[in-house]
């Protein structure tokens, strides 16, 4: 419900126009509409992130139903990819996917911090906020010095991991009551966060 309506709206407008101009077939539009089928030609390039979300929801729904059933589905999914050759599993070490796994670890750490004393959480929070902010700025400065095209960062592994680890520290910092209160007082931050789903 959160993903498909906005995506379908944009897809029907842009995809419909491309069908009308003869640059796209109905089959390709249908494949892109479900987001679960592997298709190299995405009508909306940024929809690859939504495809990841759909796969994540399906896999973890299986884990929520039953841990062993989820594990079976996950192993079966990997086995089907292995059937296309070991190279098909290269995505496991792709920097973007490492960020996804880092996000899972970050969520686990934040949940664990909830059980800790507020003073400890504030120490971790302010430290994470400081180091994460420095890391974010340092990565940005290094990227600027490389003189790469602005749109090249998704293909530059050090930049991906630099921004990713820095963002992880900032997320961990939000587990601190003091840092969280500071961020909540900046209404613009909440507005940007809510708008990101619509974008």
N, C-alpha and C positions, 0 to 999 in steps of 0.2 A: 504493500500500500504506500509506503514511503518512497519507493524507488520508481515503480513503473508508471504511475500517472503522468508525472512531469516528463519523464523520458519518452513515453509514447507520444505526448503532445508535440515535443520537439521533433521526434522521429517522423511523425505523420506529415508535419509541415515540410521539413527538409527532404525526407525520403519521397514524399508525394510529388514534390517539385522535380526531383531527379527522375522519377518514373515518367512524369509528364514530358520531360525533355528527352527521354529515351536513353538516359545514362545509367539506369538501374532497372533490375528485374524484380518481379514480385517475390521470387524465392529468396533473393538476398535481403529484401526488406523483412520478410517473415523470419529469417534466421536471426537478423539483428534485433527483432522485436522481443524474442524470448531471452536473449542475453546469455543463454547457457550453452548454445551450440558453438563449437570452435569455428570461427570465420576470420580469415586474415584481413578481409576488407570491411572495416567498420565504417558505417555511414556517418556516425558521429564519433570522431577519433577519441575524445575523452571518455567515451562509454566503456573503455576497457576497465576503468575503476569500478563501474557498476557490475560488470561481469564478475569481477573478483568478489564483490559483495554477495551476489547471488550464489556463487559456489560456496562461500563461507556460510551463508544462512542454511543452505541445504545440508552441508556436512555437519554443522553443529546442531541442527535440528535432530539429526540421527543420533548424535551423542546425548542430547537431552532426553530423547525417548528411552535410550538404553546405552550405557557406556560400551558394552561389548558389541552391540549392534552398530554403534557409531564407529568403533574401531574397525569392524569388519567392512563397513562401507568405505572408510578412508583407505584401508589397505587394498580393497578391490579397485578403488579409483586409481591408486598409484599403479597397480598391476596392469590395468588397462592401458595406461600411458607407457609402461615399460614394454608392452606388447608392440608398440611402434618403434622400439629401439631405445637403448639407454639414454641417447641424446635427448629424448623427449622429456626427460626429468631435469634438464638443465635449469628449468625455472626455479628449482629448489634453492639454488645459490645465486639467483638473480638479485641484485641489490634492492630492487623494489619489493620483492617477496621477503627478503631479509628484514625489511622495514615492517612488513606486516607481522612477521613473527616477533619482532621487537615490540610492536604494539601489544601483542598478547602478553608478553613478559611484563611490560609496563603496567598493564591493567592488573595483573596478578600482584605486583608490588604495591600498587595503590590500594588494593583490597586488603592486603596484609597490614599496611600502615594504618588502616582504620581501627585496628585493634590495639594500636600503640598509644602511649601517653601523648597528650597534646604537645608537651614541651619537646619531646623527641621528634614528633611530626613537624613541628615548626623549625627545628634545627635542620632536618632533612629538606624541608620545603625551601627555606631561604638559601641553603647551599645549592640545591638543584636549580633554583631560579637564577642565582649568580653564575654558576658554571654553565648552565644551559644557554643563558643570554650571551655570555662570552663566546661559547662554542658556535652559536648561531652567527655572531658578528665575524668571528675569525674565519669561518667557512665562507661567508659572503665575501670577505676581503681577499681570500685566496682565489676564489672563483673569478673575481674581477681582475686579479693580476694575471690569470691565465688567458685573458683576452678572448674568451669564447663567446659565441653567439648566446644571447640571453635565453633562447629556447633550447639550448643544448644540455642544460643541467640534468634532464631525466636520463641522459645517456652517459653521464660522467659519474662513475661509481664513487670516488672519494667525496664528491659534493653531495650525492644522495645520502651516503652514510653519515657525513658530517651534519647535515641538516636533520637527519633522522634521529641520531643520538642526542643532539641538542634539544630537539622537540620532545624526545622521551623524558629528558631531565625536567623540562618545563611542565610536562604532564604530571610527573611524580611530585613536583613542587606544589601542584594544585591540591594535593592531599593534605597539605598543611592548613589548619583553620585560619591562620593569620594571612597566608598568601592567598587563600581562596577568598577571604573577605576583601582583600585588596583588589583582586581581579573582578569580583562581583560589583564593586563600586564603580568600575569602568563599564558603563552600560554599552559603550561602543563594542567592547569585546564580545558581549553576549549577542549583540545584533549581528556581528560578523559571523559568529558561530552558527546562529540560526539561519542566516542567509546562505551559508556554504552548502546546505543540503538542497536548496532551491537551484543554486547555480549548477 
